[in-house]
């Protein structure tokens, strides 16, 4: 599974998605918008994006933090039950 995340510096939700990915042991590539990819190039690739982070799995845009959590729950990579 190829996971790419697009983040911005100083973004609290971006930090949370990286913590989640580390906690569940999933390898990913971080692309910092404005550093690794220009904002214009990112928006040309994903024109309907309005916030960060954004996660792309195997070339398919999953979405932001909550959409990413939902993806992991639906794919049984994390549990939605509290322990």
C-alpha positions in Angstrom: 0.0 0.0 0.0 1.5 3.3 -1.1 0.4 6.1 1.3 1.3 9.7 0.6 0.3 12.5 2.9 0.3 16.2 2.1 1.0 18.5 5.0 1.6 22.1 5.9 4.1 23.4 8.4 2.4 24.3 11.8 -0.7 22.2 11.0 -2.1 20.5 14.1 -4.1 18.0 12.2 -1.1 17.2 10.1 0.8 16.3 13.2 -2.1 14.1 14.3 -2.2 12.1 11.1 1.5 11.5 11.3 1.1 10.3 14.9 -1.7 8.0 13.9 0.3 6.5 11.0 3.3 5.9 13.4 1.0 4.4 16.1 -0.4 1.8 13.7 2.9 1.1 12.1 2.0 2.2 8.5 4.8 3.5 6.3 4.1 6.7 4.4 5.7 9.5 2.4 5.2 13.0 3.6 5.0 15.7 1.0 5.2 19.2 2.6 3.2 21.6 0.5 5.4 24.7 -0.2 8.5 22.6 0.3 8.4 19.3 -1.5 5.6 20.3 -3.8 4.4 23.8 -4.6 0.9 24.8 -3.6 0.1 25.5 -7.3 1.2 22.0 -8.3 -0.7 20.4 -5.5 -3.9 22.3 -6.3 -3.5 21.4 -10.0 -3.3 17.8 -9.0 -6.1 18.0 -6.4 -8.2 21.1 -7.3 -11.1 20.5 -4.8 -8.9 20.4 -1.7 -9.6 23.0 0.9 -7.6 21.8 4.0 -4.7 19.8 5.3 -3.6 17.1 5.8 -4.6 15.1 2.8 -4.0 11.4 2.4 -3.6 9.5 -0.9 -3.6 5.7 -0.9 -2.4 3.9 -4.1 -3.0 7.1 -6.1 -6.6 7.6 -4.8 -7.4 10.7 -2.7 -8.8 9.5 0.6 -9.2 13.0 2.1 -8.4 14.8 5.4 -7.8 13.6 8.9 -11.3 12.3 9.6 -11.6 10.6 6.2 -8.2 9.0 6.8 -9.3 7.7 10.2 -12.5 6.4 8.6 -10.4 4.6 5.9 -8.3 2.9 8.6 -11.3 1.8 10.6 -13.1 0.5 7.5 -10.0 -1.4 6.4 -9.6 -2.9 10.0 -6.3 -1.2 10.5 -7.5 0.4 13.7 -10.5 -0.2 15.9 -13.2 2.4 16.6 -13.9 0.8 20.0 -12.4 2.4 23.1 -10.5 0.1 25.4 
